[in-house]
Amino acid sequence: MRSRRRLLAWTARRPHLPGYGLLAPGLAWLAVFFVVPILLVAGYSVMRRGIYGGVEVGLTVEHYRRFFEPLYLEVLGRTLLWSLGATVACLVLGYPVALAIARAKRWRQVLLVLVILPFWTSFLVRTFAMIFLLRDTGLVNRALLTLGVIDQPIQLLYTPFAVLVGLVYGFLPLMILPIYASLEKVDDTLLEAAEALGARPRARFFQVILPLSMPGVVAGCLLTFIPALGSFVTSDLLGGAKQVMIGNLIQSQFTTARNWPFGSAAALVVMGLVLAIVVAYLRRPDREALVG
């Protein structure tokens, strides 16, 4: 009882905890599971490769120079191209879905559940399901054969098309949800005012709806592009050995090749590239108009 009184008296004297005290648990978590691993990777990237794998004591920048060889730059360029293509495809497919959900007053909750439903299943399981859809004897080829569109099965699996489809399928909800969050906040009176002023549906969309939804579009593009840039499961399972992305390269260096310094250097270069993209967006003069 006396301890409780002392605690209440101390709380009365200090009604508000310091801000840093409230941030301490989160900062400790970030330090242990984010900052420390990055520092380890940065340290490995400038060390020498061990004879039997791992690292040896010694400083070198050879791994960074090796990453910028034509072979690895080709892999990086392919990854950027596929990630950008997946982002554009997700935007084209996801914006109408988000708009339809925002306008569906009665079935909105059901449609949102359907959007997030794939996240209830492992990403690996969903990727394996794509294999059964795209293989020569899969559902897609069987449907095309039944409809008479093709005479024999076409090669869909282990192609760039399969990788792109897998990326779009995996990250499409990450595009839909932010756009929906922005569209839901659009005031209907603005659309009514535009209609009263004689704006046609096309003009109302491009002059009212689209500008107001740009924060969601930007957030969705970032949430789609960045994970797609580091993805390796999709290209590994759907693309085969010939469709290598930068994530596959980094993963193989830490497992099969056992070249931890080069894998660390490649990971840091990609991380720096992503950071540069985010910083470039944050420094845009019109950023305030995009983020609302």
C-alpha atoms as an extended CHARMM CRD file, in Angstrom:
* protein
*
       292  EXT
         1         1  MET       CA              0.0000000000        0.0000000000        0.0000000000  PROA      1               0.0000000000
         2         2  ARG       CA              2.8580000000        2.3470000000        0.8830000000  PROA      2               0.0000000000
         3         3  SER       CA              4.5750000000        1.5510000000       -2.4190000000  PROA      3               0.0000000000
         4         4  ARG       CA              1.4170000000        2.3940000000       -4.3010000000  PROA      4               0.0000000000
         5         5  ARG       CA              1.1800000000        5.7570000000       -2.5440000000  PROA      5               0.0000000000
         6         6  ARG       CA              4.7810000000        6.5350000000       -3.4290000000  PROA      6               0.0000000000
         7         7  LEU       CA              4.1010000000        5.6420000000       -7.0630000000  PROA      7               0.0000000000
         8         8  LEU       CA              1.0300000000        7.8910000000       -7.1670000000  PROA      8               0.0000000000
         9         9  ALA       CA              2.9800000000       10.7350000000       -5.5660000000  PROA      9               0.0000000000
        10        10  TRP       CA              5.8100000000       10.3590000000       -8.0980000000  PROA      10              0.0000000000
        11        11  THR       CA              3.2730000000       10.3190000000      -10.9420000000  PROA      11              0.0000000000
        12        12  ALA       CA              1.6420000000       13.4800000000       -9.6210000000  PROA      12              0.0000000000
        13        13  ARG       CA              5.0070000000       15.2410000000       -9.5500000000  PROA      13              0.0000000000
        14        14  ARG       CA              5.8630000000       13.9840000000      -13.1040000000  PROA      14              0.0000000000
        15        15  PRO       CA              2.5400000000       13.9080000000      -14.9920000000  PROA      15              0.0000000000
        16        16  HSD       CA              4.1710000000       13.3910000000      -18.3840000000  PROA      16              0.0000000000
        17        17  LEU       CA              6.9460000000       10.9820000000      -19.1930000000  PROA      17              0.0000000000
        18        18  PRO       CA              9.7960000000       12.3750000000      -21.2860000000  PROA      18              0.0000000000
        19        19  GLY       CA              9.4010000000       11.8670000000      -25.0160000000  PROA      19              0.0000000000
        20        20  TYR       CA             12.6110000000        9.8880000000      -25.2520000000  PROA      20              0.0000000000
        21        21  GLY       CA             11.3870000000        7.5420000000      -22.5420000000  PROA      21              0.0000000000
        22        22  LEU       CA              8.3230000000        6.6940000000      -24.6100000000  PROA      22              0.0000000000
        23        23  LEU       CA             10.4640000000        6.1750000000      -27.6870000000  PROA      23              0.0000000000
        24        24  ALA       CA             12.9910000000        3.9710000000      -25.9200000000  PROA      24              0.0000000000
        25        25  PRO       CA             11.3530000000        0.5690000000      -26.6420000000  PROA      25              0.0000000000
        26        26  GLY       CA             10.9240000000        1.3400000000      -30.3320000000  PROA      26              0.0000000000
        27        27  LEU       CA             14.4140000000        2.7990000000      -30.6440000000  PROA      27              0.0000000000
        28        28  ALA       CA             15.9020000000       -0.2470000000      -28.9220000000  PROA      28              0.0000000000
        29        29  TRP       CA             14.0450000000       -2.5570000000      -31.3000000000  PROA      29              0.0000000000
        30        30  LEU       CA             15.2800000000       -0.6210000000      -34.3340000000  PROA      30              0.0000000000
        31        31  ALA       CA             18.8210000000       -0.5650000000      -32.9950000000  PROA      31              0.0000000000
        32        32  VAL       CA             18.9730000000       -4.3070000000      -32.3990000000  PROA      32              0.0000000000
        33        33  PHE       CA             17.1290000000       -5.5600000000      -35.4600000000  PROA      33              0.0000000000
        34        34  PHE       CA             17.8370000000       -2.8120000000      -38.0190000000  PROA      34              0.0000000000
        35        35  VAL       CA             20.8800000000       -0.6800000000      -37.2490000000  PROA      35              0.0000000000
        36        36  VAL       CA             23.1270000000       -3.4820000000      -35.9790000000  PROA      36              0.0000000000
        37        37  PRO       CA             22.4290000000       -5.8230000000      -38.9600000000  PROA      37              0.0000000000
        38        38  ILE       CA             23.0810000000       -2.9780000000      -41.4150000000  PROA      38              0.0000000000
        39        39  LEU       CA             26.3700000000       -2.1750000000      -39.6830000000  PROA      39              0.0000000000
        40        40  LEU       CA             27.3440000000       -5.8510000000      -39.8820000000  PROA      40              0.0000000000
        41        41  VAL       CA             26.5170000000       -5.9630000000      -43.5860000000  PROA      41              0.0000000000
        42        42  ALA       CA             28.4630000000       -2.7380000000      -44.1490000000  PROA      42              0.0000000000
        43        43  GLY       CA             31.4350000000       -4.2040000000      -42.3180000000  PROA      43              0.0000000000
        44        44  TYR       CA             31.3020000000       -7.4540000000      -44.3080000000  PROA      44              0.0000000000
        45        45  SER       CA             31.1480000000       -5.5220000000      -47.5910000000  PROA      45              0.0000000000
        46        46  VAL       CA             34.6410000000       -4.1050000000      -47.1200000000  PROA      46              0.0000000000
        47        47  MET       CA             36.2530000000       -7.3050000000      -45.8080000000  PROA      47              0.0000000000
        48        48  ARG       CA             37.9470000000      -10.0660000000      -47.7600000000  PROA      48              0.0000000000
        49        49  ARG       CA             36.2480000000      -13.3100000000      -48.6440000000  PROA      49              0.0000000000
        50        50  GLY       CA             37.3900000000      -16.3330000000      -46.6860000000  PROA      50              0.0000000000
        51        51  ILE       CA             38.9010000000      -19.3040000000      -48.4680000000  PROA      51              0.0000000000
        52        52  TYR       CA             36.0380000000      -21.5630000000      -47.3810000000  PROA      52              0.0000000000
        53        53  GLY       CA             33.4060000000      -18.8550000000      -47.2750000000  PROA      53              0.0000000000
        54        54  GLY       CA             32.6150000000      -16.2240000000      -44.7190000000  PROA      54              0.0000000000
        55        55  VAL       CA             34.9470000000      -13.2630000000      -44.2550000000  PROA      55              0.0000000000
        56        56  GLU       CA             38.5660000000      -12.6120000000      -43.3490000000  PROA      56              0.0000000000
        57        57  VAL       CA             40.1700000000       -9.6120000000      -41.7120000000  PROA      57              0.0000000000
        58        58  GLY       CA             41.2340000000       -6.9660000000      -44.2170000000  PROA      58              0.0000000000
        59        59  LEU       CA             39.7880000000       -3.9270000000      -45.9420000000  PROA      59              0.0000000000
        60        60  THR       CA             38.9730000000       -3.8190000000      -49.6570000000  PROA      60              0.0000000000
        61        61  VAL       CA             36.5330000000       -2.1290000000      -52.0270000000  PROA      61              0.0000000000
        62        62  GLU       CA             36.9420000000       -4.8160000000      -54.6740000000  PROA      62              0.0000000000
        63        63  HSD       CA             33.4190000000       -6.1260000000      -54.0880000000  PROA      63              0.0000000000
        64        64  TYR       CA             31.8720000000       -2.7650000000      -54.9660000000  PROA      64              0.0000000000
        65        65  ARG       CA             33.9830000000       -2.5080000000      -58.1170000000  PROA      65              0.0000000000
        66        66  ARG       CA             32.9200000000       -6.0260000000      -59.0780000000  PROA      66              0.0000000000
        67        67  PHE       CA             29.2430000000       -5.1760000000      -58.6940000000  PROA      67              0.0000000000
        68        68  PHE       CA             29.5240000000       -2.4940000000      -61.3820000000  PROA      68              0.0000000000
        69        69  GLU       CA             30.7570000000       -4.9640000000      -63.9810000000  PROA      69              0.0000000000
        70        70  PRO       CA             28.4880000000       -5.3270000000      -67.0530000000  PROA      70              0.0000000000
        71        71  LEU       CA             27.1400000000       -8.7190000000      -65.9500000000  PROA      71              0.0000000000
        72        72  TYR       CA             25.7750000000       -7.4570000000      -62.6340000000  PROA      72              0.0000000000
        73        73  LEU       CA             24.6490000000       -4.1290000000      -64.0550000000  PROA      73              0.0000000000
        74        74  GLU       CA             22.5500000000       -6.1110000000      -66.5250000000  PROA      74              0.0000000000
        75        75  VAL       CA             20.9210000000       -7.9500000000      -63.6290000000  PROA      75              0.0000000000
        76        76  LEU       CA             20.2850000000       -4.6450000000      -61.8520000000  PROA      76              0.0000000000
        77        77  GLY       CA             18.8160000000       -3.0880000000      -64.9980000000  PROA      77              0.0000000000
        78        78  ARG       CA             16.5440000000       -6.0860000000      -65.5340000000  PROA      78              0.0000000000
        79        79  THR       CA             15.3800000000       -5.8480000000      -61.9270000000  PROA      79              0.0000000000
        80        80  LEU       CA             14.6200000000       -2.1430000000      -62.2400000000  PROA      80              0.0000000000
        81        81  LEU       CA             12.7320000000       -2.7140000000      -65.4820000000  PROA      81              0.0000000000
        82        82  TRP       CA             10.6250000000       -5.5430000000      -64.1100000000  PROA      82              0.0000000000
        83        83  SER       CA              9.9320000000       -3.7020000000      -60.8530000000  PROA      83              0.0000000000
        84        84  LEU       CA              8.8610000000       -0.6000000000      -62.7640000000  PROA      84              0.0000000000
        85        85  GLY       CA              6.6970000000       -2.6940000000      -65.0900000000  PROA      85              0.0000000000
        86        86  ALA       CA              5.0540000000       -4.4330000000      -62.1460000000  PROA      86              0.0000000000
        87        87  THR       CA              4.4080000000       -1.0690000000      -60.4820000000  PROA      87              0.0000000000
        88        88  VAL       CA              2.7930000000        0.3850000000      -63.5990000000  PROA      88              0.0000000000
        89        89  ALA       CA              0.6920000000       -2.7540000000      -64.0960000000  PROA      89              0.0000000000
        90        90  CYS       CA             -0.4300000000       -2.6810000000      -60.4600000000  PROA      90              0.0000000000
        91        91  LEU       CA             -1.3710000000        0.9860000000      -60.8280000000  PROA      91              0.0000000000
        92        92  VAL       CA             -3.3840000000        0.3770000000      -64.0060000000  PROA      92              0.0000000000
        93        93  LEU       CA             -5.1840000000       -2.6000000000      -62.4650000000  PROA      93              0.0000000000
        94        94  GLY       CA             -5.4320000000       -1.3440000000      -58.9110000000  PROA      94              0.0000000000
        95        95  TYR       CA             -6.7520000000        2.1860000000      -59.4030000000  PROA      95              0.0000000000
        96        96  PRO       CA            -10.1100000000        1.1290000000      -60.9090000000  PROA      96              0.0000000000
        97        97  VAL       CA            -10.5100000000       -1.4810000000      -58.1660000000  PROA      97              0.0000000000
        98        98  ALA       CA             -9.7800000000        1.0810000000      -55.4520000000  PROA      98              0.0000000000
        99        99  LEU       CA            -12.2090000000        3.5390000000      -57.0530000000  PROA      99              0.0000000000
       100       100  ALA       CA            -14.9220000000        0.8910000000      -57.2340000000  PROA      100             0.0000000000
       101       101  ILE       CA            -14.4120000000       -0.0250000000      -53.5740000000  PROA      101             0.0000000000
       102       102  ALA       CA            -14.5240000000        3.6340000000      -52.5120000000  PROA      102             0.0000000000
       103       103  ARG       CA            -17.8300000000        4.1010000000      -54.3300000000  PROA      103             0.0000000000
       104       104  ALA       CA            -19.3590000000        0.8320000000      -53.1090000000  PROA      104             0.0000000000
       105       105  LYS       CA            -21.1640000000        1.9720000000      -49.9890000000  PROA      105             0.0000000000
       106       106  ARG       CA            -22.9150000000       -1.2780000000      -49.1850000000  PROA      106             0.0000000000
       107       107  TRP       CA            -20.3020000000       -3.8770000000      -50.1490000000  PROA      107             0.0000000000
       108       108  ARG       CA            -17.2170000000       -1.8780000000      -49.1770000000  PROA      108             0.0000000000
       109       109  GLN       CA            -16.1840000000       -4.0250000000      -46.2300000000  PROA      109             0.0000000000
       110       110  VAL       CA            -16.6560000000       -7.2520000000      -48.1720000000  PROA      110             0.0000000000
       111       111  LEU       CA            -14.5630000000       -5.9650000000      -51.0760000000  PROA      111             0.0000000000
       112       112  LEU       CA            -11.8000000000       -4.8410000000      -48.7260000000  PROA      112             0.0000000000
       113       113  VAL       CA            -11.6940000000       -8.3000000000      -47.1690000000  PROA      113             0.0000000000
       114       114  LEU       CA            -11.3860000000       -9.8120000000      -50.6300000000  PROA      114             0.0000000000
       115       115  VAL       CA             -8.4490000000       -7.5050000000      -51.3880000000  PROA      115             0.0000000000
       116       116  ILE       CA             -6.5220000000       -8.4560000000      -48.2610000000  PROA      116             0.0000000000
       117       117  LEU       CA             -7.5710000000      -12.1110000000      -48.4190000000  PROA      117             0.0000000000
       118       118  PRO       CA             -4.3770000000      -13.2120000000      -50.2730000000  PROA      118             0.0000000000
       119       119  PHE       CA             -2.3090000000      -11.9890000000      -47.3130000000  PROA      119             0.0000000000
       120       120  TRP       CA             -3.9100000000      -14.6900000000      -45.2000000000  PROA      120             0.0000000000
       121       121  THR       CA             -1.8860000000      -17.2220000000      -47.1770000000  PROA      121             0.0000000000
       122       122  SER       CA              1.8820000000      -17.5400000000      -47.3490000000  PROA      122             0.0000000000
       123       123  PHE       CA              3.5090000000      -15.6580000000      -50.2360000000  PROA      123             0.0000000000
       124       124  LEU       CA              5.4250000000      -18.8320000000      -51.0820000000  PROA      124             0.0000000000
       125       125  VAL       CA              2.2230000000      -20.8620000000      -51.3330000000  PROA      125             0.0000000000
       126       126  ARG       CA              0.6460000000      -18.2500000000      -53.5980000000  PROA      126             0.0000000000
       127       127  THR       CA              3.7030000000      -18.3040000000      -55.8480000000  PROA      127             0.0000000000
       128       128  PHE       CA              3.5310000000      -22.0820000000      -56.1170000000  PROA      128             0.0000000000
       129       129  ALA       CA             -0.1280000000      -21.7100000000      -57.0660000000  PROA      129             0.0000000000
       130       130  MET       CA              0.9460000000      -19.5220000000      -59.9830000000  PROA      130             0.0000000000
       131       131  ILE       CA              3.1030000000      -22.4040000000      -61.2280000000  PROA      131             0.0000000000
       132       132  PHE       CA              0.0480000000      -24.6350000000      -61.5080000000  PROA      132             0.0000000000
       133       133  LEU       CA             -1.7430000000      -21.8820000000      -63.4270000000  PROA      133             0.0000000000
       134       134  LEU       CA              1.0250000000      -21.0490000000      -65.9020000000  PROA      134             0.0000000000
       135       135  ARG       CA              2.6440000000      -24.4050000000      -66.6530000000  PROA      135             0.0000000000
       136       136  ASP       CA              2.0500000000      -26.1940000000      -69.9700000000  PROA      136             0.0000000000
       137       137  THR       CA             -0.7270000000      -28.3290000000      -68.4750000000  PROA      137             0.0000000000
       138       138  GLY       CA             -2.0130000000      -25.5300000000      -66.2660000000  PROA      138             0.0000000000
       139       139  LEU       CA             -5.3890000000      -23.8680000000      -66.1360000000  PROA      139             0.0000000000
       140       140  VAL       CA             -4.4440000000      -20.9840000000      -68.4620000000  PROA      140             0.0000000000
       141       141  ASN       CA             -3.2380000000      -23.2120000000      -71.2980000000  PROA      141             0.0000000000
       142       142  ARG       CA             -6.1950000000      -25.5530000000      -70.8760000000  PROA      142             0.0000000000
       143       143  ALA       CA             -8.6340000000      -22.6520000000      -71.0680000000  PROA      143             0.0000000000
       144       144  LEU       CA             -6.9550000000      -21.2800000000      -74.2030000000  PROA      144             0.0000000000
       145       145  LEU       CA             -7.0020000000      -24.7220000000      -75.8190000000  PROA      145             0.0000000000
       146       146  THR       CA            -10.6620000000      -25.2140000000      -74.9500000000  PROA      146             0.0000000000
       147       147  LEU       CA            -11.6000000000      -21.8440000000      -76.4340000000  PROA      147             0.0000000000
       148       148  GLY       CA             -9.6260000000      -22.6050000000      -79.5730000000  PROA      148             0.0000000000
       149       149  VAL       CA             -7.3240000000      -19.6210000000      -79.1670000000  PROA      149             0.0000000000
       150       150  ILE       CA             -4.2040000000      -21.8080000000      -79.4570000000  PROA      150             0.0000000000
       151       151  ASP       CA             -3.5220000000      -25.1830000000      -81.0390000000  PROA      151             0.0000000000
       152       152  GLN       CA             -0.8580000000      -26.2990000000      -78.6090000000  PROA      152             0.0000000000
       153       153  PRO       CA              0.2980000000      -25.1870000000      -75.1390000000  PROA      153             0.0000000000
       154       154  ILE       CA              2.4300000000      -22.0600000000      -75.1010000000  PROA      154             0.0000000000
       155       155  GLN       CA              5.4210000000      -21.4560000000      -72.8610000000  PROA      155             0.0000000000
       156       156  LEU       CA              4.2520000000      -19.1800000000      -70.0600000000  PROA      156             0.0000000000
       157       157  LEU       CA              6.2460000000      -20.4990000000      -67.1380000000  PROA      157             0.0000000000
       158       158  TYR       CA              9.9560000000      -19.6440000000      -66.7450000000  PROA      158             0.0000000000
       159       159  THR       CA              9.6090000000      -16.4910000000      -68.8380000000  PROA      159             0.0000000000
       160       160  PRO       CA              9.7780000000      -12.7490000000      -68.0600000000  PROA      160             0.0000000000
       161       161  PHE       CA              5.9970000000      -12.7010000000      -68.4900000000  PROA      161             0.0000000000
       162       162  ALA       CA              5.6000000000      -15.2020000000      -65.6490000000  PROA      162             0.0000000000
       163       163  VAL       CA              7.8390000000      -13.1280000000      -63.3830000000  PROA      163             0.0000000000
       164       164  LEU       CA              5.8700000000       -9.9700000000      -64.1490000000  PROA      164             0.0000000000
       165       165  VAL       CA              2.5550000000      -11.7270000000      -63.5270000000  PROA      165             0.0000000000
       166       166  GLY       CA              3.8650000000      -13.0990000000      -60.2410000000  PROA      166             0.0000000000
       167       167  LEU       CA              5.0480000000       -9.6760000000      -59.0810000000  PROA      167             0.0000000000
       168       168  VAL       CA              1.7410000000       -8.0490000000      -59.9880000000  PROA      168             0.0000000000
       169       169  TYR       CA             -0.2410000000      -10.7840000000      -58.2750000000  PROA      169             0.0000000000
       170       170  GLY       CA              1.8890000000      -10.5880000000      -55.1350000000  PROA      170             0.0000000000
       171       171  PHE       CA              1.9600000000       -6.8160000000      -54.6850000000  PROA      171             0.0000000000
       172       172  LEU       CA             -1.3470000000       -5.6460000000      -56.1690000000  PROA      172             0.0000000000
       173       173  PRO       CA             -3.0470000000       -5.2400000000      -52.7510000000  PROA      173             0.0000000000
       174       174  LEU       CA             -0.2340000000       -2.9040000000      -51.6960000000  PROA      174             0.0000000000
       175       175  MET       CA             -1.2970000000       -0.6100000000      -54.5310000000  PROA      175             0.0000000000
       176       176  ILE       CA             -5.0410000000       -0.8620000000      -53.9840000000  PROA      176             0.0000000000
       177       177  LEU       CA             -5.1810000000       -0.1090000000      -50.2630000000  PROA      177             0.0000000000
       178       178  PRO       CA             -3.3370000000        3.2690000000      -50.2080000000  PROA      178             0.0000000000
       179       179  ILE       CA             -5.2610000000        4.5020000000      -53.2480000000  PROA      179             0.0000000000
       180       180  TYR       CA             -8.5330000000        3.4430000000      -51.6370000000  PROA      180             0.0000000000
       181       181  ALA       CA             -7.5780000000        5.2980000000      -48.4480000000  PROA      181             0.0000000000
       182       182  SER       CA             -7.1270000000        8.5010000000      -50.4790000000  PROA      182             0.0000000000
       183       183  LEU       CA            -10.2660000000        8.0410000000      -52.5750000000  PROA      183             0.0000000000
       184       184  GLU       CA            -12.3760000000        7.4230000000      -49.4910000000  PROA      184             0.0000000000
       185       185  LYS       CA            -11.4990000000       10.8970000000      -48.2160000000  PROA      185             0.0000000000
       186       186  VAL       CA            -12.6550000000       12.6580000000      -51.3930000000  PROA      186             0.0000000000
       187       187  ASP       CA            -15.5820000000       14.8980000000      -50.4940000000  PROA      187             0.0000000000
       188       188  ASP       CA            -18.6300000000       14.1300000000      -52.6250000000  PROA      188             0.0000000000
       189       189  THR       CA            -19.6210000000       17.7840000000      -52.5540000000  PROA      189             0.0000000000
       190       190  LEU       CA            -16.5740000000       18.5960000000      -54.6730000000  PROA      190             0.0000000000
       191       191  LEU       CA            -17.8080000000       16.2230000000      -57.3660000000  PROA      191             0.0000000000
       192       192  GLU       CA            -21.2870000000       17.6920000000      -57.1160000000  PROA      192             0.0000000000
       193       193  ALA       CA            -19.8680000000       21.1910000000      -57.4770000000  PROA      193             0.0000000000
       194       194  ALA       CA            -17.8390000000       20.1480000000      -60.5170000000  PROA      194             0.0000000000
       195       195  GLU       CA            -20.9300000000       18.5720000000      -62.0580000000  PROA      195             0.0000000000
       196       196  ALA       CA            -22.9630000000       21.6960000000      -61.3640000000  PROA      196             0.0000000000
       197       197  LEU       CA            -20.3110000000       23.7330000000      -63.1640000000  PROA      197             0.0000000000
       198       198  GLY       CA            -20.7250000000       21.5630000000      -66.2460000000  PROA      198             0.0000000000
       199       199  ALA       CA            -17.7710000000       19.1970000000      -65.8510000000  PROA      199             0.0000000000
       200       200  ARG       CA            -18.2550000000       15.9010000000      -67.6430000000  PROA      200             0.0000000000
       201       201  PRO       CA            -17.3360000000       12.5790000000      -65.9350000000  PROA      201             0.0000000000
       202       202  ARG       CA            -13.9360000000       12.5420000000      -67.6880000000  PROA      202             0.0000000000
       203       203  ALA       CA            -13.1750000000       16.0820000000      -66.5300000000  PROA      203             0.0000000000
       204       204  ARG       CA            -14.3530000000       15.3310000000      -62.9890000000  PROA      204             0.0000000000
       205       205  PHE       CA            -12.0000000000       12.3940000000      -62.8220000000  PROA      205             0.0000000000
       206       206  PHE       CA             -8.8800000000       14.1120000000      -64.1530000000  PROA      206             0.0000000000
       207       207  GLN       CA             -9.4480000000       17.4590000000      -62.4610000000  PROA      207             0.0000000000
       208       208  VAL       CA            -10.9140000000       16.4230000000      -59.1170000000  PROA      208             0.0000000000
       209       209  ILE       CA            -10.5970000000       12.7270000000      -58.2820000000  PROA      209             0.0000000000
       210       210  LEU       CA             -7.1300000000       12.0010000000      -59.6520000000  PROA      210             0.0000000000
       211       211  PRO       CA             -5.3540000000       15.0310000000      -58.1060000000  PROA      211             0.0000000000
       212       212  LEU       CA             -6.9190000000       14.3510000000      -54.7040000000  PROA      212             0.0000000000
       213       213  SER       CA             -5.8860000000       10.6870000000      -54.8550000000  PROA      213             0.0000000000
       214       214  MET       CA             -2.2500000000       11.3800000000      -55.7310000000  PROA      214             0.0000000000
       215       215  PRO       CA             -1.0050000000       10.8040000000      -52.1520000000  PROA      215             0.0000000000
       216       216  GLY       CA             -2.3700000000        7.2700000000      -52.3280000000  PROA      216             0.0000000000
       217       217  VAL       CA             -0.9470000000        6.7610000000      -55.8170000000  PROA      217             0.0000000000
       218       218  VAL       CA              2.5300000000        7.8170000000      -54.6870000000  PROA      218             0.0000000000
       219       219  ALA       CA              2.3560000000        5.6790000000      -51.5450000000  PROA      219             0.0000000000
       220       220  GLY       CA              1.1020000000        2.6800000000      -53.5210000000  PROA      220             0.0000000000
       221       221  CYS       CA              3.8690000000        3.0330000000      -56.1040000000  PROA      221             0.0000000000
       222       222  LEU       CA              6.5350000000        3.1480000000      -53.3900000000  PROA      222             0.0000000000
       223       223  LEU       CA              5.0020000000        0.2230000000      -51.4970000000  PROA      223             0.0000000000
       224       224  THR       CA              4.9460000000       -1.8090000000      -54.7200000000  PROA      224             0.0000000000
       225       225  PHE       CA              8.2240000000       -0.8210000000      -56.3490000000  PROA      225             0.0000000000
       226       226  ILE       CA             10.4880000000       -1.2570000000      -53.3170000000  PROA      226             0.0000000000
       227       227  PRO       CA              9.3930000000       -4.8250000000      -52.3810000000  PROA      227             0.0000000000
       228       228  ALA       CA              9.4310000000       -5.8250000000      -56.0580000000  PROA      228             0.0000000000
       229       229  LEU       CA             12.9960000000       -4.5400000000      -56.3190000000  PROA      229             0.0000000000
       230       230  GLY       CA             14.1590000000       -6.8970000000      -53.5890000000  PROA      230             0.0000000000
       231       231  SER       CA             11.9810000000       -9.8720000000      -54.4810000000  PROA      231             0.0000000000
       232       232  PHE       CA             13.7230000000      -13.1550000000      -55.2680000000  PROA      232             0.0000000000
       233       233  VAL       CA             11.1470000000      -15.8740000000      -54.6160000000  PROA      233             0.0000000000
       234       234  THR       CA              8.9850000000      -14.8810000000      -57.5780000000  PROA      234             0.0000000000
       235       235  SER       CA             11.7860000000      -14.8330000000      -60.1370000000  PROA      235             0.0000000000
       236       236  ASP       CA             13.3250000000      -17.9900000000      -58.6780000000  PROA      236             0.0000000000
       237       237  LEU       CA             10.1360000000      -20.0650000000      -58.9100000000  PROA      237             0.0000000000
       238       238  LEU       CA              8.4090000000      -18.5120000000      -61.9270000000  PROA      238             0.0000000000
       239       239  GLY       CA             11.3930000000      -17.3220000000      -63.9370000000  PROA      239             0.0000000000
       240       240  GLY       CA             13.7910000000      -20.2180000000      -63.6400000000  PROA      240             0.0000000000
       241       241  ALA       CA             17.5540000000      -19.9470000000      -63.7760000000  PROA      241             0.0000000000
       242       242  LYS       CA             17.6020000000      -17.5290000000      -66.7300000000  PROA      242             0.0000000000
       243       243  GLN       CA             15.3860000000      -14.8450000000      -65.1620000000  PROA      243             0.0000000000
       244       244  VAL       CA             17.6710000000      -13.6160000000      -62.3810000000  PROA      244             0.0000000000
       245       245  MET       CA             16.8300000000      -10.5140000000      -60.3740000000  PROA      245             0.0000000000
       246       246  ILE       CA             19.1010000000       -8.6740000000      -57.9910000000  PROA      246             0.0000000000
       247       247  GLY       CA             17.4230000000      -10.3930000000      -55.0420000000  PROA      247             0.0000000000
       248       248  ASN       CA             18.3890000000      -13.7950000000      -56.4680000000  PROA      248             0.0000000000
       249       249  LEU       CA             21.9660000000      -12.5900000000      -56.8910000000  PROA      249             0.0000000000
       250       250  ILE       CA             22.2250000000      -11.4280000000      -53.2770000000  PROA      250             0.0000000000
       251       251  GLN       CA             20.5490000000      -14.5620000000      -51.9450000000  PROA      251             0.0000000000
       252       252  SER       CA             22.8730000000      -16.8590000000      -53.8990000000  PROA      252             0.0000000000
       253       253  GLN       CA             25.9610000000      -15.0380000000      -52.6280000000  PROA      253             0.0000000000
       254       254  PHE       CA             24.9850000000      -15.7280000000      -49.0260000000  PROA      254             0.0000000000
       255       255  THR       CA             24.0110000000      -19.3740000000      -49.6450000000  PROA      255             0.0000000000
       256       256  THR       CA             25.4110000000      -21.1820000000      -52.6800000000  PROA      256             0.0000000000
       257       257  ALA       CA             28.4430000000      -19.0520000000      -53.5120000000  PROA      257             0.0000000000
       258       258  ARG       CA             29.2400000000      -18.3040000000      -49.8430000000  PROA      258             0.0000000000
       259       259  ASN       CA             30.6250000000      -14.9300000000      -50.8550000000  PROA      259             0.0000000000
       260       260  TRP       CA             29.3210000000      -12.8380000000      -47.9880000000  PROA      260             0.0000000000
       261       261  PRO       CA             31.3580000000       -9.6810000000      -48.7580000000  PROA      261             0.0000000000
       262       262  PHE       CA             30.1050000000       -9.4420000000      -52.3460000000  PROA      262             0.0000000000
       263       263  GLY       CA             26.5360000000      -10.1970000000      -51.2840000000  PROA      263             0.0000000000
       264       264  SER       CA             26.7800000000       -7.4950000000      -48.6200000000  PROA      264             0.0000000000
       265       265  ALA       CA             28.1440000000       -4.9880000000      -51.1280000000  PROA      265             0.0000000000
       266       266  ALA       CA             25.3460000000       -5.7730000000      -53.5870000000  PROA      266             0.0000000000
       267       267  ALA       CA             22.7260000000       -5.4370000000      -50.8360000000  PROA      267             0.0000000000
       268       268  LEU       CA             24.0910000000       -2.0530000000      -49.7780000000  PROA      268             0.0000000000
       269       269  VAL       CA             24.1440000000       -0.7720000000      -53.3620000000  PROA      269             0.0000000000
       270       270  VAL       CA             20.4900000000       -1.7340000000      -53.8150000000  PROA      270             0.0000000000
       271       271  MET       CA             19.6300000000       -0.2090000000      -50.4480000000  PROA      271             0.0000000000
       272       272  GLY       CA             21.3740000000        2.9930000000      -51.4710000000  PROA      272             0.0000000000
       273       273  LEU       CA             19.4470000000        3.0070000000      -54.7490000000  PROA      273             0.0000000000
       274       274  VAL       CA             16.1230000000        2.6780000000      -52.9220000000  PROA      274             0.0000000000
       275       275  LEU       CA             17.1430000000        5.3810000000      -50.4530000000  PROA      275             0.0000000000
       276       276  ALA       CA             18.0860000000        7.6820000000      -53.3340000000  PROA      276             0.0000000000
       277       277  ILE       CA             14.6530000000        7.1730000000      -54.9130000000  PROA      277             0.0000000000
       278       278  VAL       CA             12.8670000000        7.9900000000      -51.6550000000  PROA      278             0.0000000000
       279       279  VAL       CA             15.0550000000       11.0370000000      -50.9630000000  PROA      279             0.0000000000
       280       280  ALA       CA             14.5150000000       12.2900000000      -54.5170000000  PROA      280             0.0000000000
       281       281  TYR       CA             10.7700000000       12.0840000000      -53.9580000000  PROA      281             0.0000000000
       282       282  LEU       CA             10.9630000000       13.8200000000      -50.5780000000  PROA      282             0.0000000000
       283       283  ARG       CA             13.0020000000       16.6780000000      -52.0660000000  PROA      283             0.0000000000
       284       284  ARG       CA             10.5420000000       17.3490000000      -54.8890000000  PROA      284             0.0000000000
       285       285  PRO       CA              9.2700000000       20.9410000000      -54.7930000000  PROA      285             0.0000000000
       286       286  ASP       CA              5.6890000000       19.7560000000      -55.3880000000  PROA      286             0.0000000000
       287       287  ARG       CA              5.8180000000       17.0610000000      -52.7130000000  PROA      287             0.0000000000
       288       288  GLU       CA              3.3620000000       18.9360000000      -50.4850000000  PROA      288             0.0000000000
       289       289  ALA       CA              0.7800000000       18.7560000000      -53.2540000000  PROA      289             0.0000000000
       290       290  LEU       CA              1.2660000000       15.0060000000      -53.5150000000  PROA      290             0.0000000000
       291       291  VAL       CA              1.1990000000       14.0960000000      -49.8670000000  PROA      291             0.0000000000
       292       292  GLY       CA             -1.7710000000       16.3330000000      -49.1130000000  PROA      292             0.0000000000
